[in-house]
Amino acid sequence: MIVKNSPLHQKHLDLRAKMADFGGWLMPIEYAQSGAIAEYSAVRERVGIFDVSHLGKISIIGEGAVEYLNRVVTNDLSKITSGQAQYTLLCNEDGGVVDDLIVYRNSETDLFLIPNASNTTSVFEILNKNSPTQLQVKNLHKEYAVIAVQGPDSAKVLSRFGIKSDFNYMSFINTTIESCPIILCRTGYTGEFGFEIIPLWQDAEKVWDKLVEVVEKFNGTPCGLGARDILRTEMGYPLHGHELSLEISPVQASATWAIGWKKGPFHGSDVLVAQKSEGATRRMRGLKSNDRGIPRAGMELQDASGKSVGTVTSGTFSPTLKKGIALALISNSIKLGDQVVIDVRGRDCVAEVSKLPLV
């Protein structure tokens, strides 16, 4: 498989980043000057900047764009207006999740989508194949970069560019940084206050350099996807391929809040309605380790009698809680506050089933 590079690839190499494959893209895990835990702390306490340009970009333009997409994805686009974004899921007819994505609504006839890197081609092919002839569906994966500025001081960073950022969560504006046009949205994947900035691919280096310069004035730092994974796990945010997949439905993943149950049919709606009515046999929960064990994806969960009751989907060490944490698909027979046993490399680790977010 050919591994793709972000437009900021050389910037990461210059900072001696540890690189790894994310959805077919070579992206930074952590930087030599800091490390994942320091980068995590910067976001929780001050501000950090992430390159997430591996995320996909798709546009749907034409008469009836909103109406069309609303018949495909799970959430109800009629609940947002121009200048707002919405989290949603694209399912297959069996209720499995092809991808989760953010939809930016520019107007009734102009939508901009951010799917996950590895699923962009699949999402594009599904949307393009089923679209009415008057709509133009375009894969813009390498036409835009995505840079996340996350942490309590994020607004202060933007103010240095003369940008007023006092708009609501999941809202966006069109503005500029260093004369480069950007989409600026009050979104992020860390659980902290923050923004995602979408410049043109060719402007990414210029925008990144200026943002890093300002972020460092607030004792912030560039952050890799290792820190991002800790942050999103603490918040209970699902990651496709872990908490969401073709085998894990939104009902099982406790993502029913992202389903417009009353809007009418969409891909997989019949199955999801039935699952909701019957009750899913398993659902996503949080886990907090009661000892020194650190859960990892794929590890089995057992109840006190030794019966298998679930599987860890994501696991890590929480610097805030100073213990291992996890997200897991667990049988409905297990309730909040119950304890489960995790097989951590042949050693039993006891964890408590906990409400999300974990931090």
N, C-alpha and C positions, 0 to 999 in steps of 0.2 A: 504493500500500500504506500502511495506517495504521501509523505507528511507535508502539510502546508505550513507556511510561516505567516505570522502576524506582520502588519506593516511596521511594528515596533520591535521586530526580532533583533535587529542589531543593537538597539538600546538595551535590551535584556542581556545580550552577550557582553556588552560594555560594562554592565553592572555585575558581571560574573554570576548570573542567575543559574540555578540548577534547573534544567529544562526537562520536560517530559511530554509525552503524547497525550493530548486531550481531544478526543473525538476526531482524530486525524490531523490535529494541529499541534505543532511544537510550541509549548507555552511554559512560562516560568512557574516553578513550584515555590521557590524562595530565593532570596538574594543573599550573596555572600556577606554583605555589609551588615545584615540584620539577622536573618533567620526567621522561620515561620512564627515562633512564639513572640518575638519582638514585633513582628509585623501585625500579628493578631492584637497585641496590646496597643499598638498605635491606633488601630481602628476603634477599639473599645474606649480609649481614653482621649485621643486627639483626632488624627485624620490619616488615612492611607489612600493610596491610589493604585488601582488595578487595571491591567490590560486584559479585557475580555473580548477582544476583537475576533476570537474564534467563533463567537456566537453568530448565528445566521441573520440575514436581512432579506426580507421578501416584501414586495409591494403588490397591492391589488388596486387597480385604478379603473374607474368606469362607472356608468350608471348602474345602481343596484349593488355596489360593492359590499355595503354593510348587510343588506338583506341576504346576499349570497353567503357570506362568511358565517352569518348567524345560523344558517341551516347546516353548517359543517361542524363548528366548534361547540364546546359545552356551555360556556358562559353566555350571558345575554348582552350583546353589544348595544341594545336599545337603552341600557341603563347608564351608558356614558355618552357624553357629547363631544364635539370637536375640541381638541386640546386636552383630552383625557386618554389614559391608557388603561388596559384591563388584562389581568392574568386569566388565562384560559387553557383548555386542553383540546387536543385533536385526538379523537379515539377512532378505532376501527369498529366495524359492525358488531364485534364480539365484546365491546366495552373496554378492550385493552388500550393503553395509551401509546399512540404513535409519538407524541411529544407534548410537552407543556411549553407555552410561549406567551409573550406579551404582545398585545395588539395596540398600536398607536392609532387613534382615530383622528385624522386630519380633517375629514369631512365625510359626508354621505358617500362620496365617490372616490375617496382616497384613504387607503389604509396602509400602514407600515407595520410589519411583523418582525419580531425577534425570536426565532426558534433556537434550539440548541444546535451546537456545531455538527455533531454526528448525524442529526436527524434532518438537517436543512433540505437535503435533496429529496428525502421521502415526503416531507411536508410540501415542498414545492410541487412535486409530481402529483400528489393527491389534489391539491388546490387547482393546479393548472388543468388537469384531466377533466375535472368536474365543473369547471367554470363556464358560465354563459359566454356566448361569442362576443358580446359587447365589452367584456372585461379583459384587461391586460394583467396577467400575473407574471411578475419578473423576479428572478433570483438575483439579488444584489449583494451576494455574500462578500465579494471583494471590492465593493464600491464604497463601503463605509467601515470605519473602525468603531469600537466601543470602549470607552474608558470610564471606569467607576471611581468616583471620589466619595469615600465613606468615612463616617465618624462625626463626633460632636462638633468639630470645627469646620465641617464641609462648607457651610454657608459663608464662613469667614474667608475661605479660600476663594470662592466665587466673587465675593465682594471686592476682592483685589482687582478683578477684571471689570468692575462696574456693573456686575450682574446682580439684580435684586432677585432673590430666590425664595421669597415668602409665598410660594404657591403650594397648593394642597398635594398630599401624597397621591401618586399615580396621575399627576397632571404634568404637562410638558409645554415648553415654549421653544420658539426658534430664535436664536440669538447668535453672538459671535464671540470667539476668543482669539485675540491677536489677528483680527480681520478675517478669521476663518469661520465660515458658517457652521453652526452646530445645532443639533436637537438636544435640549437639556430637559431631562425628566427626573421627577422626584421618586426615583425607584432605586432598588439595590437588592443584594442577596445576602446581606450581612446581619440584618436586624437592627443596624444602627441608622441614625439619621444620615441621609446621603443622597447622591445624585448619580445618574448615568449620562454620559456625554457622548454624543454620536457625531463625530466629524467625518468629512470625506476621507477616504482611504489615503489620498495623496497629502492631506493636511495633518495626518495623525502624528507624525514626528514633531512638527512645530507645536501642536496643541499639547502633546505629552510633555515636551521640554519645559514649556511655560508653567504647566500645572505642577510638575515636579519641583520646579524652582520655588513656587509659592507654597506648596505643601511642606517643603523642608523648613520654611520660615516659621511654621507652626509645630516644628519638631515632629512632623509626619515623615512618611517614607513610602517608596514603592513597595507593593505587597504582591506576593505570589499566590497561586491558587491553593497552596497548602493552607495558608491562613484563612482564605475564603471558605475552605471546606470545614474547618473548625467552627467558624462563625455561623455558617448556615446549619450545621448539625446542632449546635447549641439552641438555635431558634426553631428547629424542627422543620426547616424548609426542605422539601423533597428534591431529589436529584434524579433526573431520568436515567434509567438503567439500574437504579437502586430502589428508591421508594415508589417509582412509577415505571411501568414497562408494558409491553404487550400482554404480559401475564398478570399484571397488577392494575386493577381498575381504579378510577378515582374514588369510588365508594370504599374499596378496601384500603386505599391510601389516606383516608380521612380528608379527602379534598372535595367533599360534596358542596362546600361553600362556593366552589368555582363552577357550579352547574346551574344553569337556568332552567329549573324544573318546569316552569309554567310557560316557557316561550314557544313550545312546539317541537317537532322532531328535529334531531341532529344526528350526526354519525354515532351510532352505538346507544342511542337514547332508550330503545326498547329494553336492552339488556340492563342498562344502568337503573332504569325505573324498577325493573323486577328485583334487582339486587337490593335497592333501597327498601322495597316493600318486604322482601323476605328477610333482610338483615344479612350483612356480610358475615361469613364465618371467621374472618380474621380482619384486623385493622392495624393501622400504624400507631405505635406508641413510643414514648421515650423511655430510656433506661438510664439509671444512675448506678454505677458500680459501688458495692459496699466494701470492696477490698481493693487491692492494688492491680487487679486485672483490667486490661484495656480491651473492650470488645472490638471486633473487626467484622467487616461484611462477610456474610456466609456462615458465621458461627451459629450453631444450633442452640435453641433455648429449651429447657426442660422445667417441668413443675417439680414440686417436692417429691412426687412419687416416681420421678424419672421419665415421665411421659413427655414426648416431644410436643411443644406448644408454639413453636415459631422459629423465626430466623432473623438474625441481625442483618439489616440492609445497609447501614452506615455506622461506623464506630470510630472513636478518636479519644484523645485525652483533652479534657477541658481545663485550660489554665485558670479560669475563674473559679470553678468548683474544686479544682485540684484532684480530680478523679476521672476515671473512665466513664464515657457516656456513649449512648447509641440510639439509633432509630431502629425499630424492628417491626416486622409483621407478626402479630401475636394473635392467638386464638381468642375469641370472644369470651371464653371461659375464664380468662385471666383478667382481673380488674385492676384499676388504679390502686397503688399501695401494696399489691401482692409482690412477692419475691419470686424470681426465676433464677435458674442456674444456667450459666453460659459455659460451654466447653471452650476455654481459652488455651489452645495448644495443649490439650490433654490435662489441663488443671481446671477444676470447678471454680467458677467465679460467681458469687451471688450478687444479683442486681435488683433494684426496686423499680417496678413499673411506675412511671412518673408522667405527670401532665406536661404538655408542651406549652410554651417553650421551656427548655431546661435551664436557661439563664435569663 
